[in-house]
């Protein structure tokens, strides 16, 4: 029991050390980053020649194999979960009696691996990985035996049935790195069964006379391991036990050493060191951040020569950077300027009255009655005509496209006639100054076949050679306001 407790304590201590080795350190920006970068996972296939060291001599070769998964805590400690199967034979002849044992073994173990050669920091990564192994697990084995000794000293045959028991495992190994994704290794593990007399019966012999071993049988598993590294790339390194714990630190030191040595030489004493000074021999200390002599007002006279370093823009400056001031204007100068402007001034040409457009009068659906809301527009038209006695206007009626074409022609005529009559009777505009035209549903302002007030209108424009149009022929019926 003492050995079990000691082994468990060692495993827990090693695990704690591995975890605490991943403490964070401050980075240059004040944040913290881990000393152990993210790394990949190792999976492997194990092929070996197991044998049992016990009371009955081992008969070679046995055969076994297994699989494992290994993950690094840091550059030294890693954990591995491993499953093994093995078949062994033991045989010896004593006093013309041959004793034999055939054992099959199945086990699963959790193991702590310590990379011994990573305790040196002389290389950025290793071609060889030398490691020690310690772990705990469970197993099940079955042994068929012949002629083994009993407590009475007799020889007997039989079978030790399969039962689940605990075990501890110790060992060591060495792996060779072929590439970042593959390595091959040799290792030897020794398993000891925990508790009870089964610890000394792997070969079926009870060891009553203690002629060969004095304590227990040991299950040995020398093996070849084929190991594949998964998951490196995309920000992950290959398993950390292949690299040095000082690799990142060494790279940072190398980068610092590669930086140029600071040189604070300032040849022209302008406050800008030569390493970034674009004008090493500046004749002045009035320089910008590049060490170039300043010209703040952009007058091409450097500030150290400029007697007016803030000259107003737009003026000619002399060699001293002083802007030439314009002479003040007197009354005669102002008059000459105004006269020159007026001599070249021309009033814009007035457009022909035929190009004038006045407010449109809009109507309700299917109606030629003028709404009171449109009276103000007609008043404005009348005032324009009264102010321009020679002005003749065309009043042209329109409809939307909600009715038939013949009906819309009559309706647009009636709307134009209602407007002409209103101007004549309400505002005294002579009928010969108004030309009545109609267009029906043509020339819609809003391109739609639906009812639209903007399309139901009478427009005005200056008359040229237009003549009053006659009412469309035909007889139509409608409501009173439609004018039929």
QUIUR-V311949 format. One line per field, one symbol per residue. ss: DSSP state (A for helix, B for strand, O for the rest). burial: b if it has 24 or more other ideal C-beta (glycine too) atoms within 12 Angstrom, else e. A space follows every 10 residues. Layout:
# QUIUR-V311949
ss=???
burial=???
This chain:
# QUIUR-V311949
ss=OAAAAAAAAA AAAAAAAAAA OOOBBBOOOO OBBBOOOOBO BBBBBBBBBB BBBOOOOBBB BBBBBBBBBB BBOOOOBBBB BBBBBBBBBB BBBBOOBBBB BBBBBBBBBB BBBBBAAAAO OOOOBOOBBB BBBBBBBBBB BBBBBBBBBO OOOOBBBBBB BBBBBBBBBB BBBBBBBBBO OBBBBBBBBB BBBOOOAAAA OOOOOOOOOO OOOOOOOBBB BBBBBBBBBB OOBOOBBOOA AABOOOAAAA AAAAAAAAOO OOOOOOOOOO OOOOOOOOOO OOOOOOBOOO OOBOOOOOOO OOOOOOOOOO OOOOOOBOOO OOBOOOOOOO AAAAAAAAAA AAAOOOOOOO OOAAAOBBBB BBOOOOOOOO OAAAAAAAAA AAAAAAAOOO OOBBBBBOOO OOOOAAAAAA AAAAAAAAAA AAAAAAAOOO AAABBBBBOO OOOOOOOOOO OOAAAOBBBB BBOOOOOOOO OOOOOOOOOA AAOO
burial=eeeeeebeee beebbeebee bbeeeeeeee eeeeebeebb bbbbbbbbbb bbbbbbbbbe ebebbbbbbb bbbbbbbbbb bbbbbbbbbb bbeeeeeebb bbbbbbbbbb bbbbbebbee eeeebbebbb bbbbbbbbbb bbbbbbbbbe eeeeeeeeeb eeeebbbbbb bbbbbebeeb ebbbbbbbbb bbbbeeebbb bbbbbbbeee ebbeebbbbb bbbbbbbbbe ebeeeebbbb bbbbbebbee eeeeeeeeee eeeeeeeeeb ebeeeebebe ebebeebeee bebbeeeebe bbbeebeebe beeeeebeee beeeeeeeee eeeeeeeeee eeeeeeeeee eebeeeebbb bbbbbbbbbb eeebeebbee bbebbeeeee bbbbbbbbbb bebeeebbbb bbbbbbbbbb bbbeeebebe eebbbbbbbb beebeeeeee eebebbbbbb bbbeeeeeee ebeeeeeeee ebbe
